[in-house]
Amino acid sequence: MFEPKRLHPISAVINFVKGLKDAILPILAVIFLNGGFRSGSIEWIPLMVTAGFLLLLLIGGIVRWLRFTYRMEEGELRIEYGLFFRKKRYIPIERIQSLDYSEGIFHRPFQLVKVSVETAGSSGDQKAEAELTAITREEADQLEALIYEHKGGTGVQIEEGEEATEFTPAEPKRTKVFEMKMKEIVLMAVTSGGAGVVLSGVVVFFSQFMDVLPIGRIYGQVVDWIQVGVLIIAFSVLIILVIAYGISILLTILRYANFQVNIMEDDLILTRGWLEKKQTTIPLNRIQGIRIDENLIRQPIGYASVTIISAGGSALKGDEHQLRVLPLIKKSQIGNVLHHILSDYEMAESLVRPPRRSMIRYMIRQSWLFWLAVIPISYFFYPFGLLSLIVALLATGLGWLCYKDAGFNITDKQLTLQTRTFIKQTYLMKKHRIQAASLMQTVLQQRVQLGGVRVSLKSGVGGAVATCMYLNQEDAERVLVWYK
């Protein structure tokens, strides 16, 4: 690691594929706008230009591989690269927060990994501080071990005149704290939002099927043919929805296969993936809070998912700085697993609930728009428009659930805030991690001594916000006093 090293030659192919992916739309436009692969000298000129462009992409990928080197020197990770201009990037080891691994289809046959270097200054709006496109797993482990050794103050010391030798320190021990079995991964995929899509598709199918039932011969054969055509369209839509749902289940299984959560010193390490293996490292000191989610399908069967709210990092970019650390787990087991991951977080045994006079407000808040829509829909689409009453009643029932699930709990250093829209969410927040807390109160709420609490955590640019509505005013003020 103390001598300049090159990436694996497959990185040249990966660079070429990246460039091809960015240029695929212009290439297809050139091909199809010129009549495809017709014969003739005039039509082939754009295709030859395209072939030349692809050749340049390949040559560029090879040159980038040849000019890219990395090494460890004087407490820094030093990277030199550049196609036309030589660039140097020196990253002090003290700033390196984590190394995230991933294995794509080009990496696995050669036992390689892509390493993303996360630093203290990384944010979700940026890429990783540096990327090593393709190196061997042994080199990645050696690099990670050297970083841990240096941070621990036991780095390699080389005296003047002494020859530098290759050094491979022992990697810190990993402790597995959670693992998802395949049946749990399948259950997670089945109980995700895709289930709602299939149910709605079934409703549409049967509603169209009812339209095809014999309703008299007033309209003649033409009307019957139109009805059958509608049935065929509805059946086709249903088939498409089922296929899409099956694909979403398959993608979820591929994404979360072999899911494990490990602890290594002060880092939380998540590994997952079947075709593309990924390892994400989150420093424990960047975790700002925890959110527990229970949707309407998982809650009755006692399952939930646990999400960590992080201060940032490009690894969390796609999740808006929030990463599911426990994608599916029995709610009764959350406290035990969290104790091994973050021992200072506790599950609240009881909550301070909103007063009974708040129930009607929760129900109106969730359903008033639907009740306003019932009158015109029922009038203009009578009698089928009366079915909108069912939707309004369901929205009212959801408001009642929001009332039943709302509440908070305060300990010496932790605030637990529970709320619901469609998904029941429970936030666990430490006092020193909370960025702001405020009281939400309208004039009407003030007259009946009700108020809401709004709490913000640091999470990227916008932050993560937890709210609890229609509490007793003195309870809401108690949260603010605790925070002060």
C-alpha positions, 0 to 999 in steps of 0.5 A: 500500500506504500507503493503506487498501485493500479486498479484491476484492468477490468476497470477499463471495461467498467469505464467504457460501459459507464461512458456507453450508458451515458451516450446510449440515447444519442447512439440509438437516435443516430441509428433509428433516425437514419433508417436502422441498418439499411445498406448504402454509403450515405446511411452508413456514415453516421453509423461509422461515426458512432463506431468511431465514438465507441472506439474513443470511449474504449480507448479513453477507458483504457487510458483512465485506467493506466493513469489512475494510481493510489497509495498510502503515504504519510497518513494520507490516501493519495490518488493520482488520475486524469485523462488529459491533465494529471490530478492529485487528491490527497485524503487525510486518514483522519477524515475518512469515515468509512469504506463502502464496498460493492460487487457488480457483475464485472467484479464478482467473476474476478473476486473484485470490489468497488470501494467508495471512500466516505469522509467527514465532509461527504454529503448526500448531494455529492458523490463519494470523496473518492472511488476505487473502481475495481481492486481485489478484496484482499487489497480492500481489506488491507486498506481498511485495516491500515486506516483502522490501525492509523486511527488507533495510533498504532500505524507503521513507523519507518525509521530513516534509512530503513527499508519500507516493507509491506504491512498487513495489520489485523482487521478488527473483529466483526460481530453479527447482530442481525440477519434476515432469512429468505422467508423474511425477505420474501415476506418483506417483498410481499407486504411492501407497497406493491401489494396495494397495486395488485389489490387495486388492479383486482378491484378494477378487473372485477368492476369491469367484469360487472359491466360485462354482465347481461344488462338487457339488449337495449344497446344491441350487439355493438354495445356488447362488443364494446363491453367485451373490449373493455373487459379485455383491456381490464384483464390485460391491465390486471396481468400487467400489474401482476407481472410488475408486482412479481418483478418488484418482489424478485428485485427486492429479493435480489437486493436484500438477499444475504442481508446482515448487520455487523458491528465493528468497533465504532462502525455499523456495517450492512451487507446485502445483495445477490447479483450485486453485493454491497457493503455499507459502513455507517459510523455510529457517531453520525447516526442522529436518530431511529425511526420504526415504520409499521404499514397497514399490512405489517402492523397486524402481523407484528412486523416493522422496519427500522430506519436510521437517520444519518447526518449524511454520506453519499451511501445514503443519497438514494434514501435521503440520508435514511437507511433501513438497518432492519428492513423487516423484523418482529416488533417484539425483537426490535429492543433486543437488536437495538441494544446490540447496535445502539445500547443507549436507545430504548423502546418506550413502554408507555406513551402520553396520548392525546386527550379524547377531545382530539379524536374528532380533530384527527378524523376531520383532518384525514377525511374532510377533503373526501367528504367534500368530494362525496356530494358532487361525485354522488350527484354526477355519477349516481348511483355508482358515485355513492361508492365514494361514501366508502372511501370517505368512511375509510379516510375517517377510520384512518383518522381514528387510527392516527388518534390511537397511535399518536403519543410521546414519551420522555426520559432523561436523555431520549424523546420518543415521538409516535405518529401516523399518516398511512404508516405508523412511525415511531421516532427515537431521538436523543436530546443532544441530537435534536436540532430544533423543537417547536410548538404548533398551535392555531388560534382554535387549538389555543382556545381548547388548550391543544397543541402539537410538537415539531422536532427536527433532526439533522439529515442532509439539507432538509433534515428529518422532521417528526410531529405529534398533533393535538396534544394537551397544551401542557404536555406539548410545553413539557416537551419543550421544557425538557429540550431546553 
